[in-house]
Amino acid sequence: MRWVFNILALLLFLMGTVWILQGTGVYPVGFMARQTKWTLIGIVVDLAAVGLFILANRRGKKLPPSS
């Protein structure tokens, strides 16, 4: 199940990065070109993707035994 979340996080990160590039005008294609709103949405999506990746890879780890 971890690999599903990792793939989802990767796809979200790529989508957010495209939105950032379109919003900043680096990749000026479509209705999102040069609009700050899409840059901000892309940043939020990228941060969510990083959070999902971290959460997916921390899940299921056991704590070390206490003394």
PyMOL commands that set and color helices and strands:
alter all, ss='L'
color gray80, all
select helices_A, chain A and resi 2-24+36-58
alter helices_A, ss='H'
color red, helices_A
deselect
rebuild
show_as cartoon
